[in-house]
C-alpha cells in the first residue's frame, strides 16, 4: 500500500476579490500553494493548515511578493495570427483513463485550428484497435509498429499538417490555454524554433509522487519566460548547451515544422521503449540549439502530469533518467567526436549539480525520498553508454531487415 504524501496542492488567485485564508483543507498538513495571477501560475509557496482545516493565506502579502511576476498576453491584436497546430500523443494504451482525460482536455482547448494525433505504439499482434474519441473529427488514431516513443512521435509528425507540432504524453492533462500560449509565442517571435512549457504535478497523493518533485524539482522549476541560443547564452551558463533539462521535457514541448525537418526528428536510439530508456526529447532540443536555432521556455503553456505512484515505479524512473542522460551524451559523441572535449570540461560541475545541489529543488527543506535514490541514478548513468550502444545495434538491425 502506498504511503500518502504529506503535501497537498492548492491554488490561490491573487488578482481576485476573495480575501483571507483557504477553508476546508486537510488539517495539520503541509500545502504547496500555487499562486495564480491573470489565470497563470506564477509561483509557489508552502503553508501548513491549522487544526480546523484553515490554510493561512495573506493575499495582500502574496500580491506584493509576486507583483513583478510575468504573465503572457494570449489575446488581442498584439498576438497576431495563430499558426495551425498539430498535437501528437504517443501511447501504449495501458492507462486508458489517463489517456481519456488527456484527450478530453485537448478537445477543450481554445485554439482556432488544430488536430490531435494519437499514435498507438503497441507492438505485436492481438491488440484491439483504440476506439474513437467522442466521434470528434479532430482526433486521428494512427499506428506505429516500431517500439519506442521516438518512433511514435516521428510517425505522429509524419501524419501531421500543422505549422508547428506540439507533443505531450498520455499521463498528462493540458491547460485550457496551453496551445494558445505556444501559438502566441511562435507568432510573436519568428526566430523561435522550439518551445518548452511548464509542467506542474496533477496531484501529490503518494510519497513517491512527492519524491519526484523533491529529487528533480519536477520537470520544470522556473516560472519566468526565457530563451536560449548559442549567440545569446554564451558563457553565462557554464554547462550550456549540455544542460538540456533546462529547456523542458517531452511531456510539454513544441517545434516548428521546418525546425523538426532540419533536425531529422527524434533519435530512434533514445527514448522510452528503447534500451536507452530516455532523453530523446532533450536530444531534439539540443539539436535545435546546436544548429543555431532558438528555444523559448513559455511557462504560460502549462500541463499537469501524473507522477509515478509507487516506490518501484519511481526508482525505475530514476534509473531510466540516469541511463538516458549518459546515453544522450554518448549519442552526441558517437555522431560528432568534438562533443567529447566539451562534455568532459563540464563533467565536474555537472556532477556537483546532480549530487550536491547548491539549492533546494523543491519547497521541502528536508527531503523524504530514500537515501539510495542517488545511487540508483548513478548506476543508471554508468549503464547509459552501454545501453546506447545496444540500442544503436538494435536500431541498425531493424533497419537492415
N, C-alpha and C positions, 0 to 999 in steps of 0.2 A: 504494500500500500504506500502511495506517495505521501510524504510529509507536506502539509500545507505550507505555502510561502508565508513568512512573517510580514510581508509587504503587500499592500493593495494599491491599485491605481485609481485615482480620481482626477477630474478636470475642474478647473475654476476659470471662469471668464472674468477678465479684469476690466473689460470695457462695457460690461452690462450694468443693470440697475441693482442687482442683488448685492446685499451687504451682509457682513457677519460671517460666521463660520459655516461649515457644511454639516448638516444634521443627518442622522440615520446611518452612519457608517459603523463598522465593527468597533466596539470599544477596546481601548488599550492596545491599539495596533498601529504599527508604522504605516504611513501612507505616502506614496510618491505622488505629488500634486503637479499635474501638467498645467502650466499657465497658458491660457488661450487668449490671444489678442487678435481682434478682427477675424475670428474664425480659424486662426492658425496657431499651432503650438510653438511658443517662443522660448520656453524654458521649463525647468522642473525644480521643485523644492521638496523637502521632506518635512512632514508634520506627523505628530502622534496624537491619536484621538484620546479623549478622556473616558472616564468610567461610564458616562452616559451616552457614548457614541457621538460626541460632538467633536468635529475637527476644527481646531482654532485657525482661522484664516483672516488675516488683516489685508483686505483687498486694497486699501489705500497704500499700505506699505509695498505690496506686490506691484501695484501700478507704478510707484516711484522706482522700484528696483528694475522693472522691465520697460521703463519709459522710452529707452533708446532701442528697444528690440525691433528688428526689421520685420516687416511683413511685405509680401509681394502684391503687386497690382495685377489682378486677374480679370478685371472687367474694364470696359471703356475703350475709347478711341485709341488711347496710347498703346493698347495691347497689339493692335494691328490684326491682320488676317491670320487666323489659326490654321496651321498646316494640317492636312489629312493625317490620320494616325492609325496604326495597327497595334494591337496588344497581343503578345504571344505568351501562352501559358503551357509549359510542359507538364505532363502528369503521367504517373504510372497507375493512377486510379485506385489507390489504396485508401485514401482518406476522402471518401465520397462527400461526406457532409461538409468538409472544409472546402473542397472544390466547388460545391454548390454555393457556399457562402461567398466565395471569391467571385464567381461568375455573376451572381446577383448584384454584388457591389459594382462590378464593371458595367452591367446593364443600366445601373442607376447613375452613371457618370453624366455630368452636364457638359458634354462635348458635342460639337455640331456634326462632325464627320469622322467616324471611326469604326473599326471592325475588331472582332475578338476571334483569335485563332487558338483553339485548344489542341495541343499536339499529344496524341495518345502514344506514349513511348513504351508500352508493354511489349515485351519480347517473347516470341514463341507462340505456338498455336493454342487454341482453346479459349480465347478471350472473347466474351460477348462485346459487341460494339458499345461505346459510350452513348447513352441515349441523348437525344436533342435537348437543349436547354430552353425551356419555356417557349418553344416554337418561334424563337426570335431569329430573324434572318441575319442579324449582326454577328451571330456566333457560328463559326465554322469549325468542324472537328476533322482533323486530318491525322494520319498515322505515320509514324517514323519507326521502322523496324530495327534500326541500328541503336543499340543500347547507349544511353548516356544523355545527359541534359544538353550537352553541346550539339549533338546531332539533332535533338528535338528542337532546340532553338533555331538552329540553321534551317531546318525544314519549315518552321513557322515563318521565318523571314522569307524563304523562297515562295511561300504561298501568299505573302502579304502584298498590299498595294499602297500603303501609307507613305507619306513623305518622311515620316520618322516612325520608328518601331520601338515600342516600349515592352519591357519584359518584367514579369512578376511570377510568383510561384503559387502552387495550389494550396499552400497553408497560410496565405496572406489575405488581407481584406484592404481594398484601396479606399482612400478618402474620396468624398464626393467630387472634389475639385482636383484630384490627382492628375488627370490627363490635361486639364486646362492649365495647370501650373507648368507642366512640361511644354505644352504647345506655346504658351506665352513666352517662356524662356527662349525657345528656339526662334520665335517670331521677332523678339526684341533684340536679339544679338545673332547676326548671321555667321559670326565666327565660331560659335559654339557647335562642336561636333557631337558631343555626348553629354548625358546628364545622369547624375546620381541623385536620388531623393532620400528624404528622411525615412527611417524605419523605427517605429515605436512598437513595444510589445502589445499584443492584443489583450493578454491577461498575464497575471503573475499568480497563478493558482497553486503551483507546486514549487518546492525548493529548487529543483533543477532549472526551472524557468528563471528564477531569480539569479541562480548561479551564472547563467549565460550573460545577464546584464552586468553582474559584478566582475566576471572574469574578462570579458571582452569589451565591456562598456556598451553592449548591444551591437547592432550592425552599424549604427552611426551615432556619434556623440555630439555633433555640432548643431546649433540652432541658427547659425548665420550662413547666409549665402557666400559662396566662394568660387573662384575659378583657378584652374591650373593649366599651365602650358610651359614648355621649355623656356620660352622667352620671358614669361612673367615671374616664374618662381626662382629660377637661377640658383644661387647659393643660399637663399633664405631658409630652405628646408634641406638639411644635410642628408636626409635619406631619399629625397626626391630624385628620380621618379620611381624608386624601388620601394615605395611605401604605398602601394596601390589601395590598401584598405581605407585610406582617407577618401577615396573617390566615391565610394558607395558599394553596393552589392547587387547581385543578380536578381534579388527579390524586388528591386526597385531601381531600374535603370532604363535609359532610352538612348537611341543613337539615330542620327540622320541616315537615311538610306545610302547616300553617297559615301559616308564615312565607313559604314558597315561593309560596303562592297570593296573599298580600298583595303580594308583590314583582312578581308578573306573570311570574316565571320569568326565564330567561336572555335577554338582549337579542340579537335576531336580527341586529342590525347589527354585532355584535362576535363575535370568536372565530375559531379555526382553521376554514378553509374559506370564510371571507369575505374581502373585500378588506382589512378592518381587522385581520385575522390573529390577534388575541388579546384578552385582558383581559375576556372575558365572565364568568369566574369572579370576578375582582376587582370587577366591577360589581355582581354579586349580593351579595357580601359588603358592599360599601359601602351598597347599598340597604337591607340589614338594619339596619345601624348608623344610617343617616340617618333611618330610620323609628322610631328609638327602641329598637331591639332590641339584643340582646347576642350577641356572638360569643365562643366559647371556643376556645383553642388547646389541643389534647389530644395531647401527644407520645406517649402510650401507644397511640394509634391510628396505627400506622405502616404505610407502604407503601414498597416499594422500586421505583425507577424506572430503566429502561434509557435512559441519556442517548444523545444523537446520537453516532454513532461516527466520523464523518468531519469534516474541517475544513469542507467545503462545507455539510454539514448543520448544524454548529454555527453558522457565520456566518449561514445562513438563519434560524436560530432567534434569534440576537441581533438581526438586523434586524427580525424579526417581533415580538419583545418590545418593541423600540423603537417600532414602529408602533402596537402595541396600547396602550402606555402613554399616548401623547398622543391616540390615538383615544378612549380611555376618558375623558380629561378633556374632549375636545371633545363627546363624548356628554353628559356631565353639564351642560356649559354650554348646549348646544342645548336640552336639556329644561328647564333652570332657570338663567336668566342670573345668578342670585345666586351661583352657584358661581364665576363669573369672578373676582370680587374676592378670594374666599377662596383660590383656586388661585394667583393672581398673588402674593399675600402670601407664599406658601410656595415660590415658584419658586427664589429664590437658595439657600436652604438645601437644597432638593431636588436642585438641580444639583450642589451641592458633595458631597452624599452619593453621587450617582450617579458622578461623575467624579473626585472627590478624597476617597475614603472615609477616615475617621479611624482605622479599624482594619482588620486583615486579615479578609477574608471567609471564609478557609479556613485550614487549618494550614500552607499553603505560605507561607513567609516571602518567598520570591522567586517571583513568578508566572511561568508559562510560556506563557500564551496570547499570540497575536500582538499587536503594538503597535497595529495598526489596528482591533482589536476595538471599542474605544470609538468610533472614527469610524463604524464600521458601525452601532452603536447610535444614534449621533447622527443619521445620515442617516435611519434608520427613524423617529426621533422627529420630525424635520422633515416627513416624509411623512405621519405619522399623522393629522393633521387632514383632509388631502385624502382620505386613504384612508377615513376615517369618512364623509365626505360622499358619496363614490362608493358606499360600501356602503349608506348610507341610501337613496340613489336606487334602487339595485338592489332593496332590500327593498320599497320603495314600489311599484315597477313590478311585482314579483312578486305583491304583494297585490292589484294592480289588474287582474290577469288574469282 
